[in-house]
Each structure stands twice: as C-alpha cells, then as structure tokens.
Amino acid sequence: MTAFIMTAFTTLQKSPSVHIVILNWNGLEDTLECLASLENLSHPGVKAIVIDNASRDNQAETIEQKFPDAAVLRQTENLGFCGGCNVGIKYAL
C-alpha cells in the first residue's frame, strides 16, 4: 500500500508530454504566429510538430530558422488536411 501511494504521488508530480500538430500549407505567417503563441504556454512538456504540406517558397526552412525547437516534417506532396495531420500524429507517437 505504501509503495502504491508513493508511485501515484511520483506520477502526479510529472507533467505529461503534450504534442501539438500544426499543419502548414502556404500559410507561413499564420504558422509563425501560432508557434509564437505556443511560447507563452507554461506547461513544460509542450512540443510543436509542424507538417509542411509541400508549401511553395521553402516555408519549412523559414519555420526551422525561426523556431529551432519545433519539429518540422517536410512533405514532398500535399497530403490534404487528414493526411498531413496523420503524419504529425504518427511522429508524436
């Protein structure tokens, strides 16, 4: 019983990891604004995953430069909304 209580207490102290999947397709300014807003979160386990859905103008590179802590997954073709989100979910898992 004591070991169970200690384990439960230790588990409650840890913050769960939170992955936020952001889909980008030729929406650089919106994506940068979204990532900037995530910097205001106080939760310690937040990880941003940006799926670049074959945007033009090498937007993925700009995102990587401005937010080096974000995982940027470049797609060679537009997978659509669901397909792009699925890439991010698979990466998070």
PDB file of N, CA, C and O in Angstrom:
ATOM      1  N   MET A   1       0.822  -1.190   0.000  1.00  0.00           N
ATOM      2  CA  MET A   1       0.000   0.000   0.000  1.00  0.00           C
ATOM      3  C   MET A   1       0.864   1.251   0.000  1.00  0.00           C
ATOM      4  O   MET A   1       0.563   2.199  -0.725  1.00  0.00           O
ATOM      5  N   THR A   2       1.903   1.279   0.773  1.00  0.00           N
ATOM      6  CA  THR A   2       2.778   2.448   0.827  1.00  0.00           C
ATOM      7  C   THR A   2       3.480   2.661  -0.517  1.00  0.00           C
ATOM      8  O   THR A   2       3.592   3.793  -0.988  1.00  0.00           O
ATOM      9  N   ALA A   3       3.945   1.589  -1.123  1.00  0.00           N
ATOM     10  CA  ALA A   3       4.615   1.703  -2.417  1.00  0.00           C
ATOM     11  C   ALA A   3       3.663   2.251  -3.475  1.00  0.00           C
ATOM     12  O   ALA A   3       4.069   3.059  -4.311  1.00  0.00           O
ATOM     13  N   PHE A   4       2.414   1.826  -3.450  1.00  0.00           N
ATOM     14  CA  PHE A   4       1.430   2.312  -4.402  1.00  0.00           C
ATOM     15  C   PHE A   4       1.203   3.801  -4.235  1.00  0.00           C
ATOM     16  O   PHE A   4       1.126   4.526  -5.227  1.00  0.00           O
ATOM     17  N   ILE A   5       1.094   4.267  -3.015  1.00  0.00           N
ATOM     18  CA  ILE A   5       0.874   5.693  -2.763  1.00  0.00           C
ATOM     19  C   ILE A   5       2.075   6.502  -3.230  1.00  0.00           C
ATOM     20  O   ILE A   5       1.908   7.568  -3.823  1.00  0.00           O
ATOM     21  N   MET A   6       3.269   6.018  -2.974  1.00  0.00           N
ATOM     22  CA  MET A   6       4.473   6.720  -3.419  1.00  0.00           C
ATOM     23  C   MET A   6       4.525   6.783  -4.944  1.00  0.00           C
ATOM     24  O   MET A   6       4.857   7.823  -5.511  1.00  0.00           O
ATOM     25  N   THR A   7       4.204   5.690  -5.598  1.00  0.00           N
ATOM     26  CA  THR A   7       4.212   5.665  -7.062  1.00  0.00           C
ATOM     27  C   THR A   7       3.185   6.632  -7.615  1.00  0.00           C
ATOM     28  O   THR A   7       3.471   7.372  -8.556  1.00  0.00           O
ATOM     29  N   ALA A   8       1.997   6.634  -7.044  1.00  0.00           N
ATOM     30  CA  ALA A   8       0.952   7.538  -7.504  1.00  0.00           C
ATOM     31  C   ALA A   8       1.369   8.983  -7.292  1.00  0.00           C
ATOM     32  O   ALA A   8       1.140   9.827  -8.159  1.00  0.00           O
ATOM     33  N   PHE A   9       1.981   9.278  -6.144  1.00  0.00           N
ATOM     34  CA  PHE A   9       2.418  10.640  -5.867  1.00  0.00           C
ATOM     35  C   PHE A   9       3.499  11.065  -6.846  1.00  0.00           C
ATOM     36  O   PHE A   9       3.474  12.188  -7.350  1.00  0.00           O
ATOM     37  N   THR A  10       4.442  10.183  -7.119  1.00  0.00           N
ATOM     38  CA  THR A  10       5.504  10.489  -8.069  1.00  0.00           C
ATOM     39  C   THR A  10       4.934  10.704  -9.466  1.00  0.00           C
ATOM     40  O   THR A  10       5.364  11.609 -10.180  1.00  0.00           O
ATOM     41  N   THR A  11       3.972   9.881  -9.858  1.00  0.00           N
ATOM     42  CA  THR A  11       3.362  10.019 -11.175  1.00  0.00           C
ATOM     43  C   THR A  11       2.633  11.345 -11.301  1.00  0.00           C
ATOM     44  O   THR A  11       2.686  11.979 -12.354  1.00  0.00           O
ATOM     45  N   LEU A  12       1.956  11.772 -10.250  1.00  0.00           N
ATOM     46  CA  LEU A  12       1.227  13.031 -10.292  1.00  0.00           C
ATOM     47  C   LEU A  12       2.153  14.234 -10.399  1.00  0.00           C
ATOM     48  O   LEU A  12       1.755  15.274 -10.925  1.00  0.00           O
ATOM     49  N   GLN A  13       3.368  14.110  -9.914  1.00  0.00           N
ATOM     50  CA  GLN A  13       4.308  15.215  -9.974  1.00  0.00           C
ATOM     51  C   GLN A  13       4.838  15.449 -11.384  1.00  0.00           C
ATOM     52  O   GLN A  13       5.226  16.571 -11.713  1.00  0.00           O
ATOM     53  N   LYS A  14       4.863  14.431 -12.209  1.00  0.00           N
ATOM     54  CA  LYS A  14       5.390  14.562 -13.556  1.00  0.00           C
ATOM     55  C   LYS A  14       4.347  15.208 -14.461  1.00  0.00           C
ATOM     56  O   LYS A  14       3.160  14.896 -14.378  1.00  0.00           O
ATOM     57  N   SER A  15       4.800  16.103 -15.320  1.00  0.00           N
ATOM     58  CA  SER A  15       3.905  16.713 -16.299  1.00  0.00           C
ATOM     59  C   SER A  15       3.862  15.835 -17.541  1.00  0.00           C
ATOM     60  O   SER A  15       4.902  15.393 -18.026  1.00  0.00           O
ATOM     61  N   PRO A  16       2.680  15.585 -18.050  1.00  0.00           N
ATOM     62  CA  PRO A  16       2.600  14.766 -19.264  1.00  0.00           C
ATOM     63  C   PRO A  16       3.147  15.531 -20.470  1.00  0.00           C
ATOM     64  O   PRO A  16       3.101  16.760 -20.523  1.00  0.00           O
ATOM     65  N   SER A  17       3.648  14.795 -21.400  1.00  0.00           N
ATOM     66  CA  SER A  17       4.125  15.380 -22.642  1.00  0.00           C
ATOM     67  C   SER A  17       2.924  15.721 -23.528  1.00  0.00           C
ATOM     68  O   SER A  17       1.998  14.922 -23.665  1.00  0.00           O
ATOM     69  N   VAL A  18       2.951  16.901 -24.121  1.00  0.00           N
ATOM     70  CA  VAL A  18       1.869  17.350 -24.989  1.00  0.00           C
ATOM     71  C   VAL A  18       2.462  17.699 -26.347  1.00  0.00           C
ATOM     72  O   VAL A  18       3.322  18.575 -26.444  1.00  0.00           O
ATOM     73  N   HIS A  19       2.007  17.022 -27.394  1.00  0.00           N
ATOM     74  CA  HIS A  19       2.457  17.309 -28.750  1.00  0.00           C
ATOM     75  C   HIS A  19       1.355  18.070 -29.469  1.00  0.00           C
ATOM     76  O   HIS A  19       0.199  17.648 -29.477  1.00  0.00           O
ATOM     77  N   ILE A  20       1.716  19.177 -30.063  1.00  0.00           N
ATOM     78  CA  ILE A  20       0.759  19.988 -30.812  1.00  0.00           C
ATOM     79  C   ILE A  20       1.130  19.904 -32.281  1.00  0.00           C
ATOM     80  O   ILE A  20       2.220  20.314 -32.681  1.00  0.00           O
ATOM     81  N   VAL A  21       0.213  19.368 -33.087  1.00  0.00           N
ATOM     82  CA  VAL A  21       0.444  19.198 -34.520  1.00  0.00           C
ATOM     83  C   VAL A  21      -0.125  20.402 -35.250  1.00  0.00           C
ATOM     84  O   VAL A  21      -1.305  20.727 -35.113  1.00  0.00           O
ATOM     85  N   ILE A  22       0.728  21.062 -36.029  1.00  0.00           N
ATOM     86  CA  ILE A  22       0.339  22.240 -36.791  1.00  0.00           C
ATOM     87  C   ILE A  22       0.565  21.928 -38.262  1.00  0.00           C
ATOM     88  O   ILE A  22       1.665  21.549 -38.665  1.00  0.00           O
ATOM     89  N   LEU A  23      -0.464  22.089 -39.045  1.00  0.00           N
ATOM     90  CA  LEU A  23      -0.375  21.827 -40.479  1.00  0.00           C
ATOM     91  C   LEU A  23      -0.143  23.140 -41.219  1.00  0.00           C
ATOM     92  O   LEU A  23      -0.908  24.091 -41.058  1.00  0.00           O
ATOM     93  N   ASN A  24       0.910  23.191 -42.029  1.00  0.00           N
ATOM     94  CA  ASN A  24       1.216  24.386 -42.812  1.00  0.00           C
ATOM     95  C   ASN A  24       1.134  24.061 -44.300  1.00  0.00           C
ATOM     96  O   ASN A  24       1.746  23.106 -44.777  1.00  0.00           O
ATOM     97  N   TRP A  25       0.370  24.867 -45.016  1.00  0.00           N
ATOM     98  CA  TRP A  25       0.360  24.800 -46.475  1.00  0.00           C
ATOM     99  C   TRP A  25       0.215  26.220 -46.994  1.00  0.00           C
ATOM    100  O   TRP A  25      -0.887  26.764 -47.057  1.00  0.00           O
ATOM    101  N   ASN A  26       1.339  26.810 -47.362  1.00  0.00           N
ATOM    102  CA  ASN A  26       1.397  28.169 -47.886  1.00  0.00           C
ATOM    103  C   ASN A  26       0.767  29.181 -46.931  1.00  0.00           C
ATOM    104  O   ASN A  26       0.176  30.166 -47.372  1.00  0.00           O
ATOM    105  N   GLY A  27       0.890  28.944 -45.643  1.00  0.00           N
ATOM    106  CA  GLY A  27       0.347  29.855 -44.638  1.00  0.00           C
ATOM    107  C   GLY A  27       1.413  30.241 -43.630  1.00  0.00           C
ATOM    108  O   GLY A  27       1.199  30.155 -42.421  1.00  0.00           O
ATOM    109  N   LEU A  28       2.551  30.661 -44.129  1.00  0.00           N
ATOM    110  CA  LEU A  28       3.717  30.902 -43.292  1.00  0.00           C
ATOM    111  C   LEU A  28       3.423  31.854 -42.133  1.00  0.00           C
ATOM    112  O   LEU A  28       3.757  31.541 -40.990  1.00  0.00           O
ATOM    113  N   GLU A  29       2.815  32.988 -42.396  1.00  0.00           N
ATOM    114  CA  GLU A  29       2.588  33.982 -41.345  1.00  0.00           C
ATOM    115  C   GLU A  29       1.689  33.426 -40.237  1.00  0.00           C
ATOM    116  O   GLU A  29       1.943  33.659 -39.055  1.00  0.00           O
ATOM    117  N   ASP A  30       0.649  32.698 -40.615  1.00  0.00           N
ATOM    118  CA  ASP A  30      -0.235  32.092 -39.609  1.00  0.00           C
ATOM    119  C   ASP A  30       0.510  31.052 -38.783  1.00  0.00           C
ATOM    120  O   ASP A  30       0.336  30.977 -37.567  1.00  0.00           O
ATOM    121  N   THR A  31       1.333  30.258 -39.438  1.00  0.00           N
ATOM    122  CA  THR A  31       2.092  29.221 -38.734  1.00  0.00           C
ATOM    123  C   THR A  31       3.093  29.846 -37.775  1.00  0.00           C
ATOM    124  O   THR A  31       3.242  29.379 -36.646  1.00  0.00           O
ATOM    125  N   LEU A  32       3.781  30.895 -38.210  1.00  0.00           N
ATOM    126  CA  LEU A  32       4.735  31.578 -37.331  1.00  0.00           C
ATOM    127  C   LEU A  32       4.023  32.203 -36.140  1.00  0.00           C
ATOM    128  O   LEU A  32       4.536  32.165 -35.022  1.00  0.00           O
ATOM    129  N   GLU A  33       2.859  32.771 -36.367  1.00  0.00           N
ATOM    130  CA  GLU A  33       2.079  33.364 -35.281  1.00  0.00           C
ATOM    131  C   GLU A  33       1.624  32.287 -34.290  1.00  0.00           C
ATOM    132  O   GLU A  33       1.659  32.495 -33.077  1.00  0.00           O
ATOM    133  N   CYS A  34       1.209  31.166 -34.804  1.00  0.00           N
ATOM    134  CA  CYS A  34       0.791  30.051 -33.950  1.00  0.00           C
ATOM    135  C   CYS A  34       1.956  29.563 -33.090  1.00  0.00           C
ATOM    136  O   CYS A  34       1.799  29.374 -31.884  1.00  0.00           O
ATOM    137  N   LEU A  35       3.109  29.361 -33.696  1.00  0.00           N
ATOM    138  CA  LEU A  35       4.281  28.897 -32.952  1.00  0.00           C
ATOM    139  C   LEU A  35       4.705  29.922 -31.904  1.00  0.00           C
ATOM    140  O   LEU A  35       5.101  29.549 -30.800  1.00  0.00           O
ATOM    141  N   ALA A  36       4.627  31.192 -32.233  1.00  0.00           N
ATOM    142  CA  ALA A  36       4.969  32.242 -31.272  1.00  0.00           C
ATOM    143  C   ALA A  36       4.015  32.204 -30.075  1.00  0.00           C
ATOM    144  O   ALA A  36       4.436  32.420 -28.939  1.00  0.00           O
ATOM    145  N   SER A  37       2.742  31.932 -30.327  1.00  0.00           N
ATOM    146  CA  SER A  37       1.776  31.878 -29.225  1.00  0.00           C
ATOM    147  C   SER A  37       2.057  30.683 -28.311  1.00  0.00           C
ATOM    148  O   SER A  37       1.797  30.750 -27.110  1.00  0.00           O
ATOM    149  N   LEU A  38       2.581  29.600 -28.868  1.00  0.00           N
ATOM    150  CA  LEU A  38       2.895  28.425 -28.046  1.00  0.00           C
ATOM    151  C   LEU A  38       4.018  28.712 -27.054  1.00  0.00           C
ATOM    152  O   LEU A  38       4.111  28.055 -26.017  1.00  0.00           O
ATOM    153  N   GLU A  39       4.865  29.682 -27.361  1.00  0.00           N
ATOM    154  CA  GLU A  39       5.948  30.029 -26.449  1.00  0.00           C
ATOM    155  C   GLU A  39       5.418  30.630 -25.151  1.00  0.00           C
ATOM    156  O   GLU A  39       6.145  30.691 -24.160  1.00  0.00           O
ATOM    157  N   ASN A  40       4.170  31.070 -25.140  1.00  0.00           N
ATOM    158  CA  ASN A  40       3.565  31.649 -23.943  1.00  0.00           C
ATOM    159  C   ASN A  40       2.970  30.604 -23.011  1.00  0.00           C
ATOM    160  O   ASN A  40       2.541  30.937 -21.907  1.00  0.00           O
ATOM    161  N   LEU A  41       2.938  29.352 -23.436  1.00  0.00           N
ATOM    162  CA  LEU A  41       2.376  28.299 -22.595  1.00  0.00           C
ATOM    163  C   LEU A  41       3.327  27.989 -21.437  1.00  0.00           C
ATOM    164  O   LEU A  41       4.547  27.995 -21.605  1.00  0.00           O
ATOM    165  N   SER A  42       2.767  27.726 -20.290  1.00  0.00           N
ATOM    166  CA  SER A  42       3.595  27.452 -19.116  1.00  0.00           C
ATOM    167  C   SER A  42       3.824  25.958 -18.899  1.00  0.00           C
ATOM    168  O   SER A  42       4.651  25.579 -18.069  1.00  0.00           O
ATOM    169  N   HIS A  43       3.118  25.122 -19.618  1.00  0.00           N
ATOM    170  CA  HIS A  43       3.275  23.677 -19.456  1.00  0.00           C
ATOM    171  C   HIS A  43       4.666  23.260 -19.945  1.00  0.00           C
ATOM    172  O   HIS A  43       5.044  23.600 -21.066  1.00  0.00           O
ATOM    173  N   PRO A  44       5.429  22.536 -19.134  1.00  0.00           N
ATOM    174  CA  PRO A  44       6.813  22.219 -19.506  1.00  0.00           C
ATOM    175  C   PRO A  44       6.970  21.156 -20.593  1.00  0.00           C
ATOM    176  O   PRO A  44       8.045  21.049 -21.183  1.00  0.00           O
ATOM    177  N   GLY A  45       5.944  20.377 -20.870  1.00  0.00           N
ATOM    178  CA  GLY A  45       6.104  19.263 -21.797  1.00  0.00           C
ATOM    179  C   GLY A  45       5.546  19.496 -23.182  1.00  0.00           C
ATOM    180  O   GLY A  45       5.225  18.532 -23.877  1.00  0.00           O
ATOM    181  N   VAL A  46       5.417  20.754 -23.613  1.00  0.00           N
ATOM    182  CA  VAL A  46       4.825  21.049 -24.926  1.00  0.00           C
ATOM    183  C   VAL A  46       5.873  20.912 -26.022  1.00  0.00           C
ATOM    184  O   VAL A  46       6.968  21.466 -25.933  1.00  0.00           O
ATOM    185  N   LYS A  47       5.508  20.158 -27.060  1.00  0.00           N
ATOM    186  CA  LYS A  47       6.376  20.005 -28.225  1.00  0.00           C
ATOM    187  C   LYS A  47       5.553  20.315 -29.472  1.00  0.00           C
ATOM    188  O   LYS A  47       4.477  19.751 -29.671  1.00  0.00           O
ATOM    189  N   ALA A  48       6.061  21.205 -30.298  1.00  0.00           N
ATOM    190  CA  ALA A  48       5.372  21.571 -31.537  1.00  0.00           C
ATOM    191  C   ALA A  48       5.885  20.708 -32.683  1.00  0.00           C
ATOM    192  O   ALA A  48       7.090  20.527 -32.856  1.00  0.00           O
ATOM    193  N   ILE A  49       4.945  20.182 -33.458  1.00  0.00           N
ATOM    194  CA  ILE A  49       5.258  19.403 -34.652  1.00  0.00           C
ATOM    195  C   ILE A  49       4.592  20.111 -35.816  1.00  0.00           C
ATOM    196  O   ILE A  49       3.365  20.187 -35.876  1.00  0.00           O
ATOM    197  N   VAL A  50       5.385  20.627 -36.739  1.00  0.00           N
ATOM    198  CA  VAL A  50       4.847  21.322 -37.905  1.00  0.00           C
ATOM    199  C   VAL A  50       4.962  20.403 -39.107  1.00  0.00           C
ATOM    200  O   VAL A  50       6.044  19.907 -39.423  1.00  0.00           O
ATOM    201  N   ILE A  51       3.853  20.185 -39.765  1.00  0.00           N
ATOM    202  CA  ILE A  51       3.839  19.411 -41.004  1.00  0.00           C
ATOM    203  C   ILE A  51       3.755  20.415 -42.132  1.00  0.00           C
ATOM    204  O   ILE A  51       2.744  21.103 -42.275  1.00  0.00           O
ATOM    205  N   ASP A  52       4.807  20.511 -42.939  1.00  0.00           N
ATOM    206  CA  ASP A  52       4.756  21.378 -44.108  1.00  0.00           C
ATOM    207  C   ASP A  52       4.247  20.536 -45.278  1.00  0.00           C
ATOM    208  O   ASP A  52       4.928  19.629 -45.757  1.00  0.00           O
ATOM    209  N   ASN A  53       3.058  20.853 -45.714  1.00  0.00           N
ATOM    210  CA  ASN A  53       2.346  20.058 -46.710  1.00  0.00           C
ATOM    211  C   ASN A  53       2.702  20.513 -48.129  1.00  0.00           C
ATOM    212  O   ASN A  53       1.827  20.903 -48.902  1.00  0.00           O
ATOM    213  N   ALA A  54       4.002  20.457 -48.461  1.00  0.00           N
ATOM    214  CA  ALA A  54       4.523  20.821 -49.782  1.00  0.00           C
ATOM    215  C   ALA A  54       4.240  22.276 -50.134  1.00  0.00           C
ATOM    216  O   ALA A  54       3.773  22.580 -51.232  1.00  0.00           O
ATOM    217  N   SER A  55       4.528  23.178 -49.184  1.00  0.00           N
ATOM    218  CA  SER A  55       4.350  24.606 -49.441  1.00  0.00           C
ATOM    219  C   SER A  55       5.364  25.112 -50.450  1.00  0.00           C
ATOM    220  O   SER A  55       6.421  24.510 -50.641  1.00  0.00           O
ATOM    221  N   ARG A  56       5.038  26.203 -51.082  1.00  0.00           N
ATOM    222  CA  ARG A  56       5.978  26.839 -52.012  1.00  0.00           C
ATOM    223  C   ARG A  56       6.928  27.742 -51.221  1.00  0.00           C
ATOM    224  O   ARG A  56       6.754  27.943 -50.019  1.00  0.00           O
ATOM    225  N   ASP A  57       7.901  28.264 -51.894  1.00  0.00           N
ATOM    226  CA  ASP A  57       8.831  29.255 -51.339  1.00  0.00           C
ATOM    227  C   ASP A  57       9.644  28.754 -50.146  1.00  0.00           C
ATOM    228  O   ASP A  57      10.109  29.559 -49.338  1.00  0.00           O
ATOM    229  N   ASN A  58       9.822  27.443 -50.025  1.00  0.00           N
ATOM    230  CA  ASN A  58      10.655  26.876 -48.959  1.00  0.00           C
ATOM    231  C   ASN A  58      10.268  27.389 -47.569  1.00  0.00           C
ATOM    232  O   ASN A  58      11.132  27.783 -46.786  1.00  0.00           O
ATOM    233  N   GLN A  59       8.983  27.383 -47.271  1.00  0.00           N
ATOM    234  CA  GLN A  59       8.489  27.875 -45.992  1.00  0.00           C
ATOM    235  C   GLN A  59       9.003  27.049 -44.817  1.00  0.00           C
ATOM    236  O   GLN A  59       9.190  27.585 -43.725  1.00  0.00           O
ATOM    237  N   ALA A  60       9.231  25.775 -45.020  1.00  0.00           N
ATOM    238  CA  ALA A  60       9.726  24.909 -43.946  1.00  0.00           C
ATOM    239  C   ALA A  60      11.068  25.413 -43.414  1.00  0.00           C
ATOM    240  O   ALA A  60      11.312  25.373 -42.209  1.00  0.00           O
ATOM    241  N   GLU A  61      11.924  25.880 -44.297  1.00  0.00           N
ATOM    242  CA  GLU A  61      13.226  26.389 -43.870  1.00  0.00           C
ATOM    243  C   GLU A  61      13.070  27.616 -42.982  1.00  0.00           C
ATOM    244  O   GLU A  61      13.767  27.743 -41.975  1.00  0.00           O
ATOM    245  N   THR A  62      12.173  28.511 -43.338  1.00  0.00           N
ATOM    246  CA  THR A  62      11.924  29.709 -42.532  1.00  0.00           C
ATOM    247  C   THR A  62      11.407  29.315 -41.149  1.00  0.00           C
ATOM    248  O   THR A  62      11.832  29.882 -40.142  1.00  0.00           O
ATOM    249  N   ILE A  63      10.505  28.358 -41.099  1.00  0.00           N
ATOM    250  CA  ILE A  63       9.964  27.893 -39.820  1.00  0.00           C
ATOM    251  C   ILE A  63      11.078  27.298 -38.960  1.00  0.00           C
ATOM    252  O   ILE A  63      11.157  27.584 -37.765  1.00  0.00           O
ATOM    253  N   GLU A  64      11.933  26.477 -39.555  1.00  0.00           N
ATOM    254  CA  GLU A  64      13.052  25.865 -38.828  1.00  0.00           C
ATOM    255  C   GLU A  64      14.006  26.921 -38.271  1.00  0.00           C
ATOM    256  O   GLU A  64      14.498  26.791 -37.150  1.00  0.00           O
ATOM    257  N   GLN A  65      14.263  27.962 -39.055  1.00  0.00           N
ATOM    258  CA  GLN A  65      15.177  29.014 -38.616  1.00  0.00           C
ATOM    259  C   GLN A  65      14.601  29.818 -37.462  1.00  0.00           C
ATOM    260  O   GLN A  65      15.316  30.141 -36.514  1.00  0.00           O
ATOM    261  N   LYS A  66      13.318  30.142 -37.533  1.00  0.00           N
ATOM    262  CA  LYS A  66      12.702  30.984 -36.503  1.00  0.00           C
ATOM    263  C   LYS A  66      12.321  30.199 -35.247  1.00  0.00           C
ATOM    264  O   LYS A  66      12.266  30.767 -34.156  1.00  0.00           O
ATOM    265  N   PHE A  67      12.059  28.905 -35.394  1.00  0.00           N
ATOM    266  CA  PHE A  67      11.653  28.069 -34.257  1.00  0.00           C
ATOM    267  C   PHE A  67      12.427  26.752 -34.288  1.00  0.00           C
ATOM    268  O   PHE A  67      11.877  25.717 -34.664  1.00  0.00           O
ATOM    269  N   PRO A  68      13.698  26.788 -33.894  1.00  0.00           N
ATOM    270  CA  PRO A  68      14.542  25.593 -33.989  1.00  0.00           C
ATOM    271  C   PRO A  68      14.105  24.443 -33.079  1.00  0.00           C
ATOM    272  O   PRO A  68      14.497  23.300 -33.314  1.00  0.00           O
ATOM    273  N   ASP A  69      13.311  24.713 -32.058  1.00  0.00           N
ATOM    274  CA  ASP A  69      12.855  23.644 -31.166  1.00  0.00           C
ATOM    275  C   ASP A  69      11.655  22.889 -31.727  1.00  0.00           C
ATOM    276  O   ASP A  69      11.309  21.822 -31.220  1.00  0.00           O
ATOM    277  N   ALA A  70      11.024  23.419 -32.751  1.00  0.00           N
ATOM    278  CA  ALA A  70       9.877  22.745 -33.362  1.00  0.00           C
ATOM    279  C   ALA A  70      10.374  21.660 -34.320  1.00  0.00           C
ATOM    280  O   ALA A  70      11.363  21.844 -35.029  1.00  0.00           O
ATOM    281  N   ALA A  71       9.680  20.549 -34.325  1.00  0.00           N
ATOM    282  CA  ALA A  71       9.977  19.505 -35.304  1.00  0.00           C
ATOM    283  C   ALA A  71       9.238  19.871 -36.590  1.00  0.00           C
ATOM    284  O   ALA A  71       8.015  20.010 -36.586  1.00  0.00           O
ATOM    285  N   VAL A  72       9.965  20.026 -37.675  1.00  0.00           N
ATOM    286  CA  VAL A  72       9.354  20.383 -38.959  1.00  0.00           C
ATOM    287  C   VAL A  72       9.497  19.185 -39.893  1.00  0.00           C
ATOM    288  O   VAL A  72      10.604  18.773 -40.237  1.00  0.00           O
ATOM    289  N   LEU A  73       8.360  18.644 -40.291  1.00  0.00           N
ATOM    290  CA  LEU A  73       8.337  17.477 -41.166  1.00  0.00           C
ATOM    291  C   LEU A  73       7.890  17.919 -42.554  1.00  0.00           C
ATOM    292  O   LEU A  73       6.729  18.275 -42.760  1.00  0.00           O
ATOM    293  N   ARG A  74       8.811  17.894 -43.493  1.00  0.00           N
ATOM    294  CA  ARG A  74       8.538  18.344 -44.863  1.00  0.00           C
ATOM    295  C   ARG A  74       7.929  17.218 -45.689  1.00  0.00           C
ATOM    296  O   ARG A  74       8.433  16.095 -45.704  1.00  0.00           O
ATOM    297  N   GLN A  75       6.853  17.534 -46.362  1.00  0.00           N
ATOM    298  CA  GLN A  75       6.205  16.576 -47.255  1.00  0.00           C
ATOM    299  C   GLN A  75       6.488  16.993 -48.698  1.00  0.00           C
ATOM    300  O   GLN A  75       6.508  18.185 -49.005  1.00  0.00           O
ATOM    301  N   THR A  76       6.701  16.038 -49.566  1.00  0.00           N
ATOM    302  CA  THR A  76       7.008  16.347 -50.967  1.00  0.00           C
ATOM    303  C   THR A  76       5.751  16.572 -51.797  1.00  0.00           C
ATOM    304  O   THR A  76       5.809  17.095 -52.909  1.00  0.00           O
ATOM    305  N   GLU A  77       4.603  16.164 -51.233  1.00  0.00           N
ATOM    306  CA  GLU A  77       3.328  16.421 -51.906  1.00  0.00           C
ATOM    307  C   GLU A  77       2.299  16.801 -50.856  1.00  0.00           C
ATOM    308  O   GLU A  77       2.437  16.453 -49.683  1.00  0.00           O
ATOM    309  N   ASN A  78       1.272  17.511 -51.280  1.00  0.00           N
ATOM    310  CA  ASN A  78       0.200  17.911 -50.378  1.00  0.00           C
ATOM    311  C   ASN A  78      -0.649  16.682 -50.064  1.00  0.00           C
ATOM    312  O   ASN A  78      -1.284  16.108 -50.948  1.00  0.00           O
ATOM    313  N   LEU A  79      -0.649  16.293 -48.796  1.00  0.00           N
ATOM    314  CA  LEU A  79      -1.387  15.105 -48.365  1.00  0.00           C
ATOM    315  C   LEU A  79      -2.810  15.417 -47.931  1.00  0.00           C
ATOM    316  O   LEU A  79      -3.542  14.522 -47.510  1.00  0.00           O
ATOM    317  N   GLY A  80      -3.205  16.679 -48.030  1.00  0.00           N
ATOM    318  CA  GLY A  80      -4.513  17.083 -47.542  1.00  0.00           C
ATOM    319  C   GLY A  80      -4.479  17.253 -46.031  1.00  0.00           C
ATOM    320  O   GLY A  80      -3.475  16.962 -45.379  1.00  0.00           O
ATOM    321  N   PHE A  81      -5.592  17.729 -45.487  1.00  0.00           N
ATOM    322  CA  PHE A  81      -5.642  18.002 -44.053  1.00  0.00           C
ATOM    323  C   PHE A  81      -5.449  16.724 -43.231  1.00  0.00           C
ATOM    324  O   PHE A  81      -4.569  16.667 -42.371  1.00  0.00           O
ATOM    325  N   CYS A  82      -6.254  15.721 -43.489  1.00  0.00           N
ATOM    326  CA  CYS A  82      -6.178  14.475 -42.702  1.00  0.00           C
ATOM    327  C   CYS A  82      -4.836  13.779 -42.881  1.00  0.00           C
ATOM    328  O   CYS A  82      -4.242  13.321 -41.905  1.00  0.00           O
ATOM    329  N   GLY A  83      -4.359  13.696 -44.108  1.00  0.00           N
ATOM    330  CA  GLY A  83      -3.084  13.037 -44.362  1.00  0.00           C
ATOM    331  C   GLY A  83      -1.936  13.740 -43.664  1.00  0.00           C
ATOM    332  O   GLY A  83      -1.062  13.090 -43.089  1.00  0.00           O
ATOM    333  N   GLY A  84      -1.933  15.068 -43.709  1.00  0.00           N
ATOM    334  CA  GLY A  84      -0.885  15.825 -43.032  1.00  0.00           C
ATOM    335  C   GLY A  84      -0.940  15.663 -41.528  1.00  0.00           C
ATOM    336  O   GLY A  84       0.091  15.482 -40.880  1.00  0.00           O
ATOM    337  N   CYS A  85      -2.137  15.727 -40.971  1.00  0.00           N
ATOM    338  CA  CYS A  85      -2.286  15.531 -39.517  1.00  0.00           C
ATOM    339  C   CYS A  85      -1.852  14.136 -39.101  1.00  0.00           C
ATOM    340  O   CYS A  85      -1.243  13.964 -38.045  1.00  0.00           O
ATOM    341  N   ASN A  86      -2.162  13.137 -39.923  1.00  0.00           N
ATOM    342  CA  ASN A  86      -1.759  11.760 -39.599  1.00  0.00           C
ATOM    343  C   ASN A  86      -0.235  11.624 -39.527  1.00  0.00           C
ATOM    344  O   ASN A  86       0.281  10.878 -38.694  1.00  0.00           O
ATOM    345  N   VAL A  87       0.479  12.335 -40.388  1.00  0.00           N
ATOM    346  CA  VAL A  87       1.943  12.314 -40.342  1.00  0.00           C
ATOM    347  C   VAL A  87       2.410  12.845 -38.987  1.00  0.00           C
ATOM    348  O   VAL A  87       3.307  12.273 -38.367  1.00  0.00           O
ATOM    349  N   GLY A  88       1.806  13.930 -38.535  1.00  0.00           N
ATOM    350  CA  GLY A  88       2.190  14.514 -37.240  1.00  0.00           C
ATOM    351  C   GLY A  88       1.842  13.616 -36.067  1.00  0.00           C
ATOM    352  O   GLY A  88       2.615  13.506 -35.115  1.00  0.00           O
ATOM    353  N   ILE A  89       0.679  12.973 -36.130  1.00  0.00           N
ATOM    354  CA  ILE A  89       0.269  12.072 -35.054  1.00  0.00           C
ATOM    355  C   ILE A  89       1.209  10.873 -34.979  1.00  0.00           C
ATOM    356  O   ILE A  89       1.616  10.471 -33.889  1.00  0.00           O
ATOM    357  N   LYS A  90       1.551  10.308 -36.117  1.00  0.00           N
ATOM    358  CA  LYS A  90       2.488   9.170 -36.133  1.00  0.00           C
ATOM    359  C   LYS A  90       3.838   9.572 -35.554  1.00  0.00           C
ATOM    360  O   LYS A  90       4.451   8.806 -34.811  1.00  0.00           O
ATOM    361  N   TYR A  91       4.298  10.764 -35.889  1.00  0.00           N
ATOM    362  CA  TYR A  91       5.576  11.251 -35.359  1.00  0.00           C
ATOM    363  C   TYR A  91       5.505  11.396 -33.837  1.00  0.00           C
ATOM    364  O   TYR A  91       6.445  11.039 -33.126  1.00  0.00           O
ATOM    365  N   ALA A  92       4.390  11.918 -33.351  1.00  0.00           N
ATOM    366  CA  ALA A  92       4.228  12.129 -31.912  1.00  0.00           C
ATOM    367  C   ALA A  92       4.198  10.826 -31.130  1.00  0.00           C
ATOM    368  O   ALA A  92       4.674  10.756 -29.997  1.00  0.00           O
ATOM    369  N   LEU A  93       3.639   9.806 -31.743  1.00  0.00           N
ATOM    370  CA  LEU A  93       3.534   8.518 -31.046  1.00  0.00           C
ATOM    371  C   LEU A  93       4.859   7.791 -31.083  1.00  0.00           C
ATOM    372  O   LEU A  93       4.972   6.688 -30.549  1.00  0.00           O
TER     373      LEU A  93
END
